[in-house]
């Protein structure tokens, strides 16, 4: 039994060293390598990769389609209070993932600090250009206006950080309009 103890310890050490040498980047993700805190600007694509043990940390960044939901309350052109529920589908550009991670953070941070505030701002700005009736009857045009405003807003914000085209907007959906009680009764 005492003869097996050194063999078991050696096997455990070999396992620890080997697992510290490799990383597997999951499907739908890119790996962002930080060597002693410094971000490497080349992303690791899906699959098996080697890394420097104890020096490299790999953060897996999700580049699959994501959705951010936001609700914005604003006044319409005819001064009706309108609450708009919007869902934006987008993804991160995998080639820019290291810069996104370095300058903004992971996908939840991108959503909370950039996408959701952009939705709030753009929905309020576009809503003010239409009457309450037009918001309903010209829904597709309103959606297009919000999506264009979002694209411009997000790209302008990202351009300031050197991250132009880091977020790809796939679609925008206006999931609901809620009007004031008085407007609904009228």
ABEGO torsion letter per residue (X at the ends): XAAAAAAAAAAAAAAAAAAAABBBBBBGBBBBBBBGGBBBABBBBBEBBBBBBGABBBBBBBABBBBBBBBBBBBBAAGBBBBBBBBBBBBBBAAAAAAAAAAAEBAAAAAAAAAAAAAAAAAAAAAAABBAAAAAAAAAAAAAAAAAAAAAAAAAAAAAAGABGABBBABBBBABBBBBAAAAAX
